[in-house]
Amino acid sequence: MVDTQYIASIPYFHALNPEQQSALAGITAIRAVPRGTALFRPGEPRKTFLIVLSGQVHVYSLFNGEVQTLALLERDDFAVESALVNPTYKHDHYGEMAADGEVLEIDGKTFTEFRTSHPAIASTVYGQIVLNLTERLHHANNKLVTIYTTGKIASTYDNLDNLSELLLTTILSIIKAKRGIFVLYK
């Protein structure tokens, strides 16, 4: 259990009153994590929601054997939010500590039970996550537009087959489709 004052200091939990923060503190834990520790890997269940308290988490995928950074998470950033909805979903990416630090953890199965007895708290937590995800989506959209308009992605790959495969793999992993078609035309 984490001290309630510590929970109160985390931006995602500011909207909770002290009693709610105390209840939430009862299902959280803080873990010290050394640099290089894998927090999650592709194919593993998304069982624990994480908030970075210190240090840095490198979220990445491997494309054609090369590390492609998806995000560098720092203080108050979170990951594995789907654990709070369905802790059986599988990870698509790697998450590794890039620097020594601490993370706050909420076990997904525990939160699933908790949300039944504390629906107002769960609703507030979900609302804060949705607000953050909206900002992330806006940022991702802007990044895609920048990549498209500058031709950056095309300039980094000289093999069109590899580029097509990379784009399709990325799109299919995002939309969770089983198949897709990729068409190029001028």
C-alpha positions as CSV (number, residue, x, y, z in Angstrom):
1,M,0.0,0.0,0.0
2,V,1.2,3.5,-0.9
3,D,0.9,6.5,1.3
4,T,-2.2,8.5,0.5
5,Q,-0.3,11.8,0.3
6,Y,1.9,10.2,-2.4
7,I,-1.3,9.2,-4.4
8,A,-2.5,12.8,-3.9
9,S,0.7,14.1,-5.6
10,I,0.1,12.2,-8.8
11,P,-1.8,14.4,-11.4
12,Y,-4.1,11.5,-12.5
13,F,-5.5,11.2,-9.0
14,H,-6.0,15.0,-8.2
15,A,-9.7,14.8,-9.0
16,L,-10.2,12.2,-6.3
17,N,-11.1,13.3,-2.8
18,P,-8.9,12.2,0.2
19,E,-11.1,9.3,1.1
20,Q,-11.0,8.0,-2.6
21,Q,-7.3,8.6,-2.7
22,S,-6.9,6.5,0.4
23,A,-9.0,3.7,-1.1
24,L,-6.9,3.7,-4.3
25,A,-3.7,3.7,-2.3
26,G,-4.7,0.4,-0.8
27,I,-4.4,-1.3,-4.2
28,T,-1.2,0.4,-5.4
29,A,2.5,-0.5,-4.9
30,I,5.8,1.3,-5.7
31,R,8.6,-0.7,-7.2
32,A,12.2,0.4,-7.6
33,V,13.4,-0.7,-11.0
34,P,17.0,-0.7,-12.1
35,R,18.1,0.4,-15.6
36,G,17.8,-2.3,-18.2
37,T,14.9,-4.1,-16.5
38,A,12.2,-5.3,-18.9
39,L,8.8,-4.1,-17.7
40,F,6.9,-5.9,-20.5
41,R,7.6,-7.8,-23.8
42,P,5.4,-8.6,-26.8
43,G,3.1,-11.5,-26.2
44,E,3.0,-11.1,-22.4
45,P,-0.3,-10.2,-20.7
46,R,-0.9,-6.5,-20.0
47,K,-1.5,-7.2,-16.3
48,T,-0.1,-4.2,-14.5
49,F,-0.8,-0.5,-15.1
50,L,2.3,1.6,-14.5
51,I,2.9,5.3,-13.7
52,V,6.6,6.4,-14.0
53,L,7.6,8.1,-10.7
54,S,11.3,8.6,-11.5
55,G,13.7,7.4,-14.2
56,Q,12.7,6.8,-17.7
57,V,10.9,3.9,-19.6
58,H,11.8,3.2,-23.2
59,V,8.9,1.8,-25.1
60,Y,9.9,0.3,-28.5
61,S,9.3,-2.2,-31.2
62,L,11.7,-4.1,-33.4
63,F,11.2,-3.5,-37.2
64,N,13.5,-5.5,-39.5
65,G,15.7,-6.2,-36.4
66,E,16.1,-2.5,-35.6
67,V,14.9,-0.8,-32.4
68,Q,12.3,1.8,-33.2
69,T,11.5,4.0,-30.3
70,L,7.8,4.6,-29.8
71,A,8.0,6.6,-26.6
72,L,10.3,7.7,-23.7
73,L,8.1,7.9,-20.6
74,E,9.1,10.1,-17.8
75,R,7.7,11.3,-14.5
76,D,3.9,11.0,-14.3
77,D,3.6,9.3,-17.7
78,F,1.8,6.0,-17.7
79,A,1.7,2.8,-19.7
80,V,-0.3,-0.4,-19.9
81,E,-3.6,1.4,-19.3
82,S,-5.5,-1.5,-20.9
83,A,-4.6,-3.6,-17.8
84,L,-7.3,-1.6,-16.0
85,V,-9.9,-2.7,-18.5
86,N,-8.8,-6.2,-19.5
87,P,-5.6,-7.6,-18.0
88,T,-5.6,-10.5,-20.5
89,Y,-4.7,-8.3,-23.5
90,K,-1.2,-9.0,-24.8
91,H,1.6,-6.5,-25.2
92,D,2.6,-5.5,-28.7
93,H,5.8,-3.6,-27.7
94,Y,8.8,-3.7,-25.4
95,G,9.0,-1.6,-22.2
96,E,12.4,-1.3,-20.5
97,M,13.8,1.0,-17.9
98,A,16.2,3.4,-19.6
99,A,17.4,4.8,-16.3
100,D,17.1,3.6,-12.6
101,G,13.8,4.7,-11.2
102,E,10.5,3.9,-9.6
103,V,7.1,3.0,-10.9
104,L,3.7,3.0,-9.3
105,E,1.8,-0.2,-10.1
106,I,-1.8,-1.2,-10.1
107,D,-2.6,-4.8,-10.8
108,G,-5.2,-5.1,-13.4
109,K,-7.2,-8.0,-11.8
110,T,-7.2,-6.2,-8.5
111,F,-8.5,-3.0,-10.2
112,T,-11.2,-5.0,-12.0
113,E,-12.5,-6.1,-8.6
114,F,-11.9,-2.6,-7.1
115,R,-14.0,-0.9,-9.8
116,T,-17.0,-3.0,-8.8
117,S,-16.9,-1.7,-5.2
118,H,-15.6,1.8,-6.1
119,P,-17.2,2.7,-9.4
120,A,-16.8,6.5,-8.8
121,I,-13.1,6.2,-8.3
122,A,-12.7,3.9,-11.3
123,S,-14.7,6.3,-13.5
124,T,-12.5,9.2,-12.4
125,V,-9.3,7.3,-13.1
126,Y,-10.6,6.2,-16.5
127,G,-11.6,9.8,-17.3
128,Q,-8.1,11.0,-16.5
129,I,-6.6,8.3,-18.7
130,V,-8.9,9.2,-21.6
131,L,-7.8,12.9,-21.3
132,N,-4.2,11.8,-21.5
133,L,-4.8,9.4,-24.4
134,T,-6.6,12.2,-26.3
135,E,-3.4,14.3,-26.0
136,R,-1.2,11.3,-27.1
137,L,-3.4,10.7,-30.1
138,H,-3.3,14.3,-31.1
139,H,0.5,14.2,-30.8
140,A,0.7,11.0,-32.8
141,N,-1.5,12.4,-35.5
142,N,0.7,15.5,-35.8
143,K,3.8,13.3,-36.0
144,L,2.3,11.2,-38.8
145,V,1.4,14.4,-40.7
146,T,5.0,15.6,-40.3
147,I,6.4,12.3,-41.4
148,Y,4.1,12.3,-44.4
149,T,4.7,15.9,-45.5
150,T,8.4,15.9,-45.0
151,G,9.0,12.5,-46.7
152,K,11.1,11.5,-43.7
153,I,9.9,7.9,-43.6
154,A,10.6,7.4,-47.3
155,S,14.0,9.0,-47.1
156,T,15.0,6.6,-44.3
157,Y,14.2,3.4,-46.3
158,D,15.5,2.7,-49.8
159,N,13.7,-0.5,-50.3
160,L,10.0,0.1,-51.1
161,D,9.1,-3.5,-50.2
162,N,10.5,-3.1,-46.8
163,L,8.8,0.3,-46.4
164,S,5.5,-1.2,-47.5
165,E,5.8,-4.1,-45.0
166,L,6.8,-1.7,-42.2
167,L,3.8,0.6,-42.8
168,L,1.4,-2.3,-43.1
169,T,2.7,-4.0,-40.0
170,T,2.4,-0.7,-38.1
171,I,-1.1,0.0,-39.3
172,L,-2.3,-3.6,-38.6
173,S,-0.9,-3.5,-35.1
174,I,-2.7,-0.3,-34.4
175,I,-6.1,-1.2,-35.8
176,K,-5.8,-4.9,-34.8
177,A,-6.8,-6.1,-38.2
178,K,-6.0,-9.6,-39.5
179,R,-5.4,-8.5,-43.1
180,G,-5.0,-5.3,-45.0
181,I,-4.1,-4.0,-48.4
182,F,-1.5,-1.4,-49.2
183,V,-1.8,0.5,-52.5
184,L,0.7,3.0,-53.9
185,Y,-0.3,5.2,-56.8
186,K,0.9,8.5,-58.3
